[in-house]
Amino acid sequence: MFKAEQTGTAQFSITENQHPVPTSDFALTITRHVHQAQQVALPSTFENQRLSELSAKIQQFPKQKTELLDQFWQQVKQQGTPLIEPLNAQESRVTFLWKGAKENVRIWGGVSADHDFMQRFLDTDLWYRSYVVPNDTLVEYRFAPDIPTLPVDASTQRRALLSTAQADPYNPNVYFDRIGDTLKNTDRFN
């Protein structure tokens, strides 16, 4: 699967073990073309109530997007992260937030052991990931923004997230691992 960024002629390079392969050995057949109008739209509502409200405001006042995002981040800075929404007596929705990444953000540690990718909020530099967790959940986590894509095996690429992993700058509950005791360490959520 690939996405054509523009119409017209395109060139493809084929490599195997980082060595070029003669293109005469391959044929490319496009079996399905999905027009942009047929593609799935991004959600206009979000699991997190604050993100849903922000989305509605941005859609209503698109020229004020920058100001609305600035106001949102000021509130986040005062409240702290992750955002916690009680759902019932046993569970809460926890939403992790990151600001500023261009390409991707992963959560290292946290609720899942899979180093989950965060989702981009609309067309902004705000990234989020929500989970429903028991109210007594306690986790340690870091964010890895803009992880480089390297020409290495999958295991090494997975470890590349450590090159950008850092603490949540909006979480006041920092857990220091006694290695430098700086904000580059791990956060906790409870």
C-alpha positions in Angstrom: 0.0 0.0 0.0 1.2 3.5 -0.8 -0.1 7.0 -1.2 0.6 9.1 -4.2 1.3 12.6 -3.1 0.6 14.1 -6.5 -0.7 13.0 -9.9 1.6 12.1 -12.8 4.5 9.8 -13.4 6.3 8.3 -10.4 9.5 6.4 -10.1 10.0 3.5 -7.7 13.3 2.2 -6.4 13.5 -1.4 -5.3 16.3 -2.5 -2.9 17.1 -5.8 -1.2 19.5 -5.7 1.7 20.2 -2.1 0.8 21.3 -3.0 -2.7 19.4 -1.9 -5.8 17.4 -4.6 -7.7 16.8 -4.3 -11.4 13.3 -3.0 -12.0 12.9 -5.3 -15.0 12.4 -8.1 -12.5 9.1 -6.5 -11.1 5.8 -5.3 -12.3 3.5 -2.9 -10.4 -0.2 -3.3 -10.7 -2.6 -1.0 -9.0 -5.6 -3.1 -8.1 -7.5 -0.5 -6.2 -7.6 3.3 -6.3 -9.4 5.0 -3.4 -10.3 8.6 -4.2 -9.9 11.1 -1.3 -13.7 11.6 -1.2 -14.1 7.9 -0.4 -11.5 7.8 2.3 -12.5 7.5 5.9 -12.7 10.9 7.6 -11.1 11.6 10.9 -13.4 11.5 13.9 -15.2 14.7 14.8 -15.8 13.4 18.3 -13.2 12.0 20.6 -13.4 9.7 23.6 -12.0 12.4 25.8 -14.6 15.1 26.6 -12.1 18.0 26.5 -10.7 16.9 23.1 -14.2 16.5 21.8 -15.1 20.1 22.9 -11.9 21.5 21.5 -12.6 19.8 18.1 -16.1 21.2 18.0 -14.7 24.7 18.8 -12.0 24.4 16.1 -14.6 23.3 13.5 -16.9 26.2 14.5 -14.1 28.8 14.5 -11.4 27.5 12.2 -9.6 30.9 12.0 -9.2 30.8 15.8 -7.5 27.4 15.8 -4.2 28.7 17.1 -5.8 30.7 19.9 -8.0 27.8 20.9 -5.1 25.4 21.1 -3.1 27.9 23.1 -6.0 28.2 25.6 -6.3 24.4 25.8 -2.5 24.0 26.5 -2.7 26.7 29.2 -5.5 24.7 30.9 -3.5 21.5 30.6 -0.4 23.2 32.1 -2.5 24.3 35.1 -4.3 21.0 35.5 -1.5 18.6 34.6 -1.5 15.4 32.6 -2.6 12.8 31.9 -6.3 14.0 31.7 -8.4 11.8 34.0 -12.2 11.4 33.5 -14.0 9.2 36.1 -16.4 6.9 34.2 -17.8 5.0 37.2 -16.8 3.8 40.7 -14.3 1.4 39.3 -12.9 2.9 36.1 -11.6 6.2 34.6 -10.6 7.2 31.1 -7.0 8.4 31.1 -5.8 10.5 28.1 -2.1 11.1 27.5 -1.2 14.3 25.6 2.0 15.4 23.8 2.7 18.7 22.1 5.0 19.5 19.2 5.9 16.3 17.4 5.9 16.4 13.6 5.8 12.7 12.6 4.9 10.4 15.4 4.7 9.9 19.2 4.8 6.6 21.1 4.1 5.9 24.7 7.0 4.0 26.3 5.7 2.0 29.3 2.3 3.1 30.6 -0.9 1.2 30.3 0.2 -1.0 27.5 3.4 -2.9 27.0 3.2 -2.3 23.2 4.7 1.2 23.1 1.5 2.4 21.5 1.4 5.1 18.9 -0.5 8.2 19.8 -3.0 9.8 17.4 -2.6 13.2 15.9 -5.4 15.6 16.9 -6.9 17.0 13.7 -4.2 18.8 11.7 -2.3 20.0 14.7 0.9 19.2 16.7 -1.3 17.8 19.6 -1.1 14.1 20.0 -3.3 11.9 22.3 -4.0 8.4 23.4 -6.9 7.4 25.7 -7.3 4.2 27.8 -10.0 3.0 30.2 -8.3 1.7 33.3 -9.2 0.6 36.9 -9.1 3.6 39.3 -6.2 2.1 41.3 -3.9 2.0 38.2 -0.4 3.1 38.8 2.0 3.2 35.8 5.3 4.7 34.7 5.6 6.1 31.2 7.6 8.3 28.9 6.9 9.8 25.5 9.0 9.2 22.4 8.3 11.9 19.9 9.5 11.8 16.3 11.3 8.5 16.5 13.7 8.2 13.6 13.2 5.5 11.0 16.4 3.6 10.6 17.6 1.0 8.0 17.9 -1.7 10.7 16.1 -4.8 11.8 12.7 -4.5 13.6 14.1 -5.1 17.0 16.7 -2.4 16.7 14.1 0.0 15.2 11.8 -0.7 18.2 14.7 0.3 20.5 15.1 3.6 18.5 12.3 5.1 20.5 14.7 5.3 23.5 16.7 7.9 21.5 13.8 10.4 22.0 12.1 9.1 25.1 11.4 11.8 27.7 9.2 12.6 30.6 5.7 14.1 30.3 6.4 17.9 30.8 2.9 18.4 32.1 2.8 15.6 34.7 3.6 16.9 38.2 4.0 13.4 39.5 7.6 12.7 38.4 9.3 9.5 39.4 13.0 9.9 39.4 15.2 6.9 38.8 18.2 8.4 40.6 20.1 8.8 37.3 20.5 12.5 37.2 17.2 13.3 38.8 16.1 15.5 35.9 12.9 15.8 33.9 14.3 13.3 31.4 13.2 10.6 33.8 9.9 8.8 34.1 6.4 10.0 35.1 3.8 8.1 37.1 0.1 8.2 36.9 -2.4 7.3 39.6 
